[in-house]
Amino acid sequence: MKANTPSERLINGIIKENPTFVLMLGMCPTLAVTTSAVNGIGMGLTTTAVLAASNLLISLLRKFIPDGVRMPAYIVVVASFVTIVQMLLEGFLPALYASLGLYIPLIVVNCIILGRAEAYASKNPPIPSLFDGIGMGLGFTLSITCIGAVRELIGAGQLFGRQILPLADAAAGKMGYEPVTIFILAPGAFFVLALLAAIQNKFKLGAAKKGIDPSNPDKCGGACASCGNTMCKGGKHE
Amino acid sequence: MKELMLIIVGSALVNNVVLSQFLGLCPFLGVSKKTETAAGMGGAVIFVITLSSFVTSVIYKFILVPTHMEYLQTIVFILVIAALVQFVEMFLKKAMPSLYQALGVYLPLITTNCAVLGVALINVQKEYNILQGTVNGFATAAGFTLSIIVMAGIREKIEYNDIPEAFRGFPIVLITAGLMAIAFFGFSGLI
């Protein structure tokens, strides 16, 4: 597929460079708001809107922003869009606004957004940048919705707010599912993400053992700078 | 005084910033390999968060509220924090080289630590005054330092353990963090 076309950018963001599972960016909202699948979708789409808008504007302004002050300039652009989105949510979706709370303004410091601004939008024309933002945002939405769904299903027996597993009722003597409440509390977030990362490691190790890419010790595919050097050393003794 | 004590215990232990609010996870996972570096990061975070929660409280109270521009808080706070970190770095380099030697490498990392902006926003949300806000900032940062140092201590021991291959690195750290979060639930009886 040709590089930098809209469809290539979308697929790249959703699958190849999925920000949560592959690049390991934006961990704070990933863990904090995934108590349910609905929260995951809300947070994901909010981030997508900010990411697409800021990528587009930064790409349009890329020739005017001096190199020395580009970071503060990006931060101002992102913070302005976050404020706009926050006001829109407060006005039109008050329930979502209440359940996401503090984490909406904190989208400003989500490293996915500044990361894409620096790595992509500052070097590429507006249309691919817009689609890069949308693709990355949808990839983020998809992964945090999945994490949210797992936590909601195990922790409350629900999916998107509907009761999927019938609950046990000791008083009525009814057999059913005992929710593991810890999964919707803070520790559950760590456990679910740990398991997902371990599964991912397992596949990567399997691929490495089959000799698909033995010469390349860099398991992160060049994303090491962004993953905080924690993932890359996964399979090695240090 | 009693109120301030409640804020300190609440922010440092009960609602620990990393383990129950998920703020500042990047440095918590990234810089917790060795106890010394973790302590250095913790020191820098205490310094910056205490200062920034004071400055942002003052700006909110004396500039944003009188001019009815509260809605600009996110933009103003993030710029103030970024500028403050730069300023602290320059000041320490000039005035206290020894402290700069110890904290210097961690300072640029702090701008992207969402705990700094998070504390500033929490102070506004809970309507803390300037003293309460500063105390809350200090206590939150102390909680961060506590958990990152404990984490680093555990990780140093984990190095010698036989961990299943798939869990090495990132996953085992997350599981450790989850167990620590369970342990910190024990503090919720304190207030």
HADDOCK unambig.tbl for C-alpha pairs under 7 A between the chains (distance, minus, plus):
assign (segid A and resid 27 and name CA) (segid B and resid 25 and name CA) 6.77 0.50 0.50
assign (segid A and resid 28 and name CA) (segid B and resid 22 and name CA) 5.47 0.50 0.50
assign (segid A and resid 28 and name CA) (segid B and resid 23 and name CA) 5.88 0.50 0.50
assign (segid A and resid 28 and name CA) (segid B and resid 25 and name CA) 6.04 0.50 0.50
assign (segid A and resid 31 and name CA) (segid B and resid 22 and name CA) 6.66 0.50 0.50
assign (segid A and resid 32 and name CA) (segid B and resid 21 and name CA) 6.74 0.50 0.50
assign (segid A and resid 32 and name CA) (segid B and resid 22 and name CA) 5.72 0.50 0.50
assign (segid A and resid 76 and name CA) (segid B and resid 75 and name CA) 6.46 0.50 0.50
assign (segid A and resid 79 and name CA) (segid B and resid 74 and name CA) 6.49 0.50 0.50
assign (segid A and resid 79 and name CA) (segid B and resid 75 and name CA) 5.15 0.50 0.50
assign (segid A and resid 80 and name CA) (segid B and resid 75 and name CA) 6.51 0.50 0.50
assign (segid A and resid 83 and name CA) (segid B and resid 74 and name CA) 6.91 0.50 0.50
assign (segid A and resid 105 and name CA) (segid B and resid 74 and name CA) 6.26 0.50 0.50
assign (segid A and resid 106 and name CA) (segid B and resid 114 and name CA) 6.88 0.50 0.50
assign (segid A and resid 106 and name CA) (segid B and resid 118 and name CA) 6.83 0.50 0.50
assign (segid A and resid 109 and name CA) (segid B and resid 112 and name CA) 6.07 0.50 0.50
assign (segid A and resid 109 and name CA) (segid B and resid 114 and name CA) 5.91 0.50 0.50
assign (segid A and resid 186 and name CA) (segid B and resid 19 and name CA) 6.97 0.50 0.50
assign (segid A and resid 186 and name CA) (segid B and resid 20 and name CA) 5.52 0.50 0.50
assign (segid A and resid 186 and name CA) (segid B and resid 181 and name CA) 6.76 0.50 0.50
assign (segid A and resid 187 and name CA) (segid B and resid 178 and name CA) 4.26 0.50 0.50
assign (segid A and resid 187 and name CA) (segid B and resid 179 and name CA) 6.77 0.50 0.50
assign (segid A and resid 187 and name CA) (segid B and resid 181 and name CA) 5.38 0.50 0.50
assign (segid A and resid 187 and name CA) (segid B and resid 182 and name CA) 6.05 0.50 0.50
assign (segid A and resid 188 and name CA) (segid B and resid 178 and name CA) 6.86 0.50 0.50
assign (segid A and resid 190 and name CA) (segid B and resid 174 and name CA) 5.34 0.50 0.50
assign (segid A and resid 190 and name CA) (segid B and resid 175 and name CA) 6.14 0.50 0.50
assign (segid A and resid 190 and name CA) (segid B and resid 177 and name CA) 6.62 0.50 0.50
assign (segid A and resid 190 and name CA) (segid B and resid 178 and name CA) 5.01 0.50 0.50
assign (segid A and resid 191 and name CA) (segid B and resid 174 and name CA) 6.67 0.50 0.50
assign (segid A and resid 191 and name CA) (segid B and resid 175 and name CA) 5.52 0.50 0.50
assign (segid A and resid 191 and name CA) (segid B and resid 178 and name CA) 6.02 0.50 0.50
assign (segid A and resid 194 and name CA) (segid B and resid 171 and name CA) 4.26 0.50 0.50
assign (segid A and resid 194 and name CA) (segid B and resid 172 and name CA) 6.86 0.50 0.50
assign (segid A and resid 194 and name CA) (segid B and resid 174 and name CA) 5.31 0.50 0.50
assign (segid A and resid 194 and name CA) (segid B and resid 175 and name CA) 5.97 0.50 0.50
assign (segid A and resid 195 and name CA) (segid B and resid 171 and name CA) 6.74 0.50 0.50
assign (segid A and resid 197 and name CA) (segid B and resid 171 and name CA) 5.73 0.50 0.50
assign (segid A and resid 198 and name CA) (segid B and resid 166 and name CA) 5.12 0.50 0.50
assign (segid A and resid 198 and name CA) (segid B and resid 167 and name CA) 5.16 0.50 0.50
assign (segid A and resid 198 and name CA) (segid B and resid 171 and name CA) 5.61 0.50 0.50
assign (segid A and resid 201 and name CA) (segid B and resid 166 and name CA) 5.20 0.50 0.50
assign (segid A and resid 202 and name CA) (segid B and resid 166 and name CA) 4.94 0.50 0.50
assign (segid A and resid 228 and name CA) (segid B and resid 30 and name CA) 5.46 0.50 0.50
assign (segid A and resid 229 and name CA) (segid B and resid 30 and name CA) 6.93 0.50 0.50
assign (segid A and resid 230 and name CA) (segid B and resid 30 and name CA) 6.26 0.50 0.50
assign (segid A and resid 230 and name CA) (segid B and resid 169 and name CA) 6.19 0.50 0.50
assign (segid A and resid 230 and name CA) (segid B and resid 170 and name CA) 5.59 0.50 0.50
assign (segid A and resid 231 and name CA) (segid B and resid 169 and name CA) 6.16 0.50 0.50
assign (segid A and resid 231 and name CA) (segid B and resid 170 and name CA) 5.38 0.50 0.50
assign (segid A and resid 233 and name CA) (segid B and resid 169 and name CA) 6.18 0.50 0.50
assign (segid A and resid 234 and name CA) (segid B and resid 168 and name CA) 5.08 0.50 0.50
assign (segid A and resid 234 and name CA) (segid B and resid 169 and name CA) 4.13 0.50 0.50
assign (segid A and resid 234 and name CA) (segid B and resid 170 and name CA) 6.41 0.50 0.50
assign (segid A and resid 235 and name CA) (segid B and resid 165 and name CA) 6.54 0.50 0.50
assign (segid A and resid 235 and name CA) (segid B and resid 168 and name CA) 6.11 0.50 0.50
